[in-house]
Amino acid sequence: MGVSELEPAVKSEIDCTFAEQRRYAIHLRGSDYRQRLQVLDRFERVFKASYEKLYRAAAADFSKPETEVDVTEILPILSELELVRKRLKRWMKPKSVLPALMVMGTSSKILYEPRGVCLVVSPWNYPFNLTFCPMILAVAAGNTVVIKPSEMTPNMSAVIEEIIKGTFEQKEVAVFQGDSATAGYLTSLPFDHIFFTGSPEVGRHVMAAAAKNLASVTLELGGKSPVIVERSANIEKSADTIVFGKFSNNGQTCIAPDYLYVESSIKEEFVAALKRSILRLYGTTEQLAANPDYCRVVNSRHFIRLQRLLDNAIENGAEVVHGGLHISESRLIEPTLLMGVSDELDIMQEEIFGPLLPLIEYHDLDQVIDDINARPKPLALYVFTAKRAVSEKIIRQTSAGDTCVNQIALHYMHPHLPFGGVNNSGLGKTGGRWGFEAFSHQRSVLEDKFSGTALLYPPYAPRVKGLIKKAMRYLF
């Protein structure tokens, strides 16, 4: 469905809401930190009262276990709220700027002013977290917000809408459900900032739409995040960490490991450790279907896509060393390890976003670094090693959105680290202070006190020319 196919009544409602929010955004420019926190306090009360609805919706959409909802959906939201509560006053404070020789006699500062009306387009893999965290930061920065949740998780999106409507007036935060037609129409409007989380492919369309209105964007995208396991790594701990980071949420995580390099001298031992870890965390093939702690693929379309990637790999020589079971009726795909994958296979070209993990044996770390650098820059890069020189070399010689050493995805949970991609994996950072700044315009303000600029006005008599030449000679 294209933008032109959106129903006129929906268009009209969106237009009216957008106009109302533009008017209210001007009023919010004068809001202080107490007023913004009061709004977020309202949200927190409604959100905390909705936990049971969150659990039921996540289970209904893709069998997401309650504990994973707690850890990956609820806790990040509570952490963001707590950080904003503690730091917002400091973040909003104008930043004084030191004087400079060229502008002696002036005072300067940087103001963090709201961007205005912001659009948050959120994904289906962590709908609550990746809707409400950017919304919290946008509200903290003094903006109005329009939210477009994913249609792929209808139960979770319905709860998102219920929470928003139970908390905010339409002029503060509004939500519009729908498919790509709704998203397409929303991104065509002249928002002051668009925050999009999703695939690089769709991110390009969002950025192109934003460019027509010269709207700023934050793009939290994805890509193929590699893991390097060097021979000095702790085998058992590394295997457990990677298995949990990869197969949580059934691999449907933008910063999940996408493929893994393992040094040849530890390959057999490490593959065996991965298998043991999968059995320990998720059970045998027979136990998996009844395991309440193992999520499912979100829908049939994505299940078929993953099945195609697996079948294509096997048909072209890849070996399944663990797993491979897939049951279409329940959208269940077993945690699957593959060896013997070549770079031309679809599974090595597309972002997997599911419970399939290609393993690549390596002999030369420099070749691994070259291979990674030959690909688009990933959202995350993971290194497992006991040698600081190895991790520092990899970090220094590659580029990625973010990196963990001997850990997977934990950087996202750190409230004092910026999170985001680079180039193909994203534009801009979010989380904490960086998210507040993404939704703020940094406005420079200079006030003249007793500057000598009048001495430099034309006509450019010899005295004026002499002053300029002396400044160039003695000050720089």
N, C-alpha and C positions, 0 to 999 in steps of 0.2 A: 504493500500500500504506500503510495507516495503522499507528499504534502498536500497535493491538490485534492486527494480523496478524503481528507479529514472533514468530518461533518461540520456544516456551518455553525450549528449550535455550540459545538465544542470550541471551534475557533473563536466565536463570540465570547464565550466564557473565559477563555485564555486571555483574549485581548482586554477584557474588562478588568480581570485580575492584574494583568501586567500594568495597566494604566493606574489602577488603585495603588499598587505597590510603588510605582514611580513617585506618586505624590507623597506617600508615607515615607519613602526613603529620604526625602528632603527633610522631613521632620526629625528623622533619626540621626541626622548629622549632629544634632545638639545633645544626643543622649550621653550620659556618663556611665561609668562602669557599674554603678549600683543598679541603674535601670536595666542594663543589659543582663546582669546576673539575675534580676528578678524574673525576667522572661525565661531564662534557662532553668531557674528553680521550678517554674511551672512545668516545664517540659520534664524535668527529672521526676517530679511527683507522678505524673501520668505514666512515664516510661517504667518506673519501678512497680507500679500497680499492674503492669501488663505482662509480667514475666511468663505467666502460664499461657497466655495467648501466643507469646513468642515461641515457646517450646512446641506447642501444638502445630503452629504454622510451619515451623522448620521441619518437623517430623512429616507433616503432610506433603510438603513440596519435594524433599529428597531425603527423607529418613535420617535427618541430621540428629545425632544423639544430644541429649540435654546438656551433657558436660561440655561438648564442643560448642554449643550455643553459649554457655556461660563463659568459656575461655576466649572464643574468637568473635563473639557478637556483643555480649553484655559488658564484660570487663573492659574492653577498649573504650566503650562509650562512657562508662563510669570514670575511667581514668582521665579521659579528655575533659569531662565536666569538672573533676577535682582540680586538674591543672589550671583550667580557665578560672575557676573560683579563686585560686591562690595567686595567679599571676596577671590577671587582666588589668588591674589598676596600673601595674608596672609597664605592661605592654602598651597601654594607651598613652602613657606619659610622653609629652613631646621630648624629643632627643636634642639636647644642646650640641652645637657644633663648634669646635675650636676655631678661633680666628685665623686668617691667612694673610700673608703680606699684601697680596693683590687687592684685598678688600678691607684693609685696616680702617677702623672707625665704624664698623658695622657689627651687628649681632645676628646670629642665624640659628635656626632650629629646623627639625624635621617633624612634621605632624603626621600621625597615622589616622587618615580619614576614611570613612566607609566608601567602598566602591559604588554602592547603590543597590540595584536590583540584580541578584545573582541567581543563576540556574545551576542546580545540582542534578546531574544525570547519573544514576547509580546502577550498579550491576546486580546480577542474580546470585553470585557465589557467596557473598557475605552481605545480604541486603540491609540488615539493621545497622551493622557497623559502618558500612560504606555509604549509607544514606545519612545517618544521624551525626557521625563525627564531622564531616564537612559542614553540615548544617549548623552544628554547635559553634564551629569556628567562624562561620559567616555571620551568625547572630552576635557572637562576641565582638566581631569587628564592626557591628552597627548596621548591618545590611538587612534588606528584606530578601526572602528566598522563595523560589519556585522549585519544587522537587518533582522529578520524573523517575519513579522506581521502575524496575524491570517487570515486564509482563511474563517472564519465564518462571517466576516464583509467585504465582497469584495469591496464595494464602499469606505469604510474608508481606507482599506489597499491600494487601488489604489491611493488615495490622499496622503497617507504616502509616497508611492513610488515616486509620482510626486514631492513632496516637497524635498525629499532627492536628487533626480536626478537633481532638479533645484538649489540645494545648493552646493553639494559636488562632488568632483572627486571620481571615484570608489576606488581609493587607500585610500581615507579618510574615507568615510562612504558608504557602499553598502547595497542594499536591495535585498532579494530573496523571491519571492512569492512561494506559494505551500502548500501542505498538510503535513501530518505527514512524508511522505517520504523525503521531503526537510528538515524538522526539524531534522529527524533522521540522515540524512547524515551530516548536519551542526554540530550537537552535537558530531559526531564521530571524527571530526577534532581536532587537538591539539591547540585549542584556549588557550590564556593565562588567560582568565576569561570568564565565562558564567553567564549572568544575565537572569534568567527565572522568568516569572510571570505566574501563572496558578494553576492548582489543585495539591494537595499533591500526587495523584496517578501518574500524568505525571512528577511531580518534582522528584520522585524517579528514573524514567527512565533517566532523564537529569543528575541527580547526578551520576548514575551508568555509564553513557557514559563518563562524565567528569573524573571519577575516572580512567578510562583506560589510560587517558593522564595526570593524576595528575593535572588537571586544577582546579583552584579555582572556586567557585560558589557563587552566591547570589541567593537564592531561596525565592521569594515572593509568598507564597502559600495561603491557606485559612483555611477552617475548620468551625466548628460550634461555632460562637461567641455568648455567652449568655448575657442576660440582667437581672439584678436584680432590682426590684422596691420595695423598703422598705416602710413601712407605713408612714414615715415622709416626703416622697417625695412630691413635688408640683405636684398634679395630672394633671391639665390641661397642664402645661408647659411640663411635662414629656411625656404626651401622644402625644402632637404635635411634640416634638423632635424625639420620637421613630418612629412615623408614617412617618415623612419626611425621617429619616435616613434609614428606612426599605424599603419604597416603591419607593424612587427615583431610576431611572434607572430600574424600575420594579423589584427591589430586587436583581438585578444582579450586586452585589457589594461584594467584598471579605470581607469587614469589616462591612457589614450590619448585624443587629441583626438576628440571626438564630432561637433562641427560647427565651422565656421570662418567668422569675419567678416573680410572683406578690404575695405579702403577703396577706394572707387570709382576714385580717380585712378590706382591701381596694379593694378587687377583684372586686366586683360588680360596685363600683364607677369608678374604673380605666378602666374596660372593656367598660363601657358606654362612658367614656372620649375618648378612642381609636376610638370608632365608630363615635362619633361626629367629631373627628379630621379628619378621613378618608373622611367623607362627606364634610367637610369644604375645605379640600385640593384637593380632586379629584372628588367630586360630587356623585350623586346617581348611582345606577346600570344602570338606563336608560341613564344617562348623560355621563357615562364613555366612551362608544365607540366613542363618538364625542369629547372627551376631548383632546386637542392638547398638554396638559401638562403631559400626562400619557404615558409612554414608553410601548413598546411591548416586548415580549419574542423574543430572537434573531433569533431562527429558529424552524422548526417543531420538530426536534429531542428533543430539550430542552423543548418545549411545552408538548410533549408526556411524557417526564420524570416527569415534574411537575404534570401533570394530574394523572400520576400513583401514585405519592406520596400522592396526595389529596384523590384519590379513595381508596387507601390502608388504609389511616387513618380513613376515614368514615366507611369503611367496618368493621373495627376493633374497633368501638365504639367511635371514636372522633366526637365531635359536632362542626359544623360550626356555629359560633355565629355572624359572619359578612362575607358577600361576597360569594365566591364559584362559581361565574359565570366564564365560560371559553368558548371562541369562537375560534375554531381551525382555521377558514379561515383567521382571522386577528391576530392570535397568542395573543389574549387578555385574560389575567387572572386578575380578579378583586382582589383588596387588600382583603386578606382573613385571618380571625382570627379563630383559632381552640382551643377548650377546650377538656379536657378529653383524651389527648394523652398519651399513655404509652411508656415507654422507649424502648420497643422492636420494635416499628413501624419503617418502613423505613424512615419516615419523621424525626425521632429522631436519626437515625443512619447515614444518608447521609447529606452532605452539601446541603441545599435547593437551594440557588442561584436563588430565585424567590420570588414572592409576597405572600408567605404563611408564617404565623407567629403562631406557636404553643404557647399557653399560659398555664403556669403550676402554680397552686395555691400552696403556701408553708406556713407552720406553723413554721418551725424551720430553722433559717438561717444556723446553723451548718450543717444540712443535705444538704442544697443547696450547701454549700462549698464542702462537701464530694462528691456530685454528679458531680460537675464540675471537681474536682480533679481526678475522676474516668475516665474521658474522655481524649482524646488527648488534648494537650495544644492549646487553641484557638488563632487565630490571634488578636482578640480584646475581651475585657471583659468590660461591661458597668454597672455602678452602679448609681441608682437614689435614693438619700437620702438627708435629711437635716442634718444628724448627721455625723460629721467627724469621730467619733469612729467607725461607721458602715463601711464607705468606707475604712478606714485604715485597719480594720480587714479583709475585703474581699481581699484587695490588698496584705496584708501581708501573708494571708493563701492560696492564689492561685498563679498560674503562667499563664501568657498570654503574647502574643507579646507586646501589649500596652493596656492601659486602659483610658477611659474617665469617669469622675464623672459628672453626670447631663448633659451629652451631648453624641451625637453619631457621630463618625467618624471625628470630627473636628480636632483631633490630626494629621490626615494626612495632613491637610492644614497648619500646623504650621511649618514655615521654619527652626526653630531652635530645632526641636525635631527629633530624629532618628525614622524611621518607619520600622517595620519588625516583623516577627513571631519568634516562638521558637519551635524547634523540628518539629513536624508534620505540624505546620503552617508556617514554614519558617526557613531559615538559613541566618544570616547576616542582616545588617541594611542598609537603603538607605535614601536619602533626604539630601540636603545640604552637610555639612562637612562629614557626614557619607557616603554619596554616593560617594563623591570624594575619600575618603579613601578606599571604596570597590573596586574602579577601580585603586588604587595605590598600589605599593609595598613599604612597609616601610623598607628602607634599613639602617641598623646600620653601622656607620663608626667610627672607633676609630683610632686616630693618636698618636703615641708615641712621647712624648716630652723629658722627663727625668725620665722615670719610672725605678724602681730598680729591674726589673725582672731578670736581669743578675746575681744578687746575689743569685738567687735560682737555677741556673743551676747545674747539676751534674758535678763532683762527689759530693755526698752528705756528705761532711765533717761535723764534729761535729758543726762547726760554722754555716753552713747552716741549719742543723737540729735544732739548738738552736734558730735561727731567726724565723723559722716556728712555733716552739712551743710557743715562746713568743708572736707572732702575734695571735695565737689561744687563748692564755690565756688573753691577755690584750685588744684586739680589738673587741672581740665578747663575 
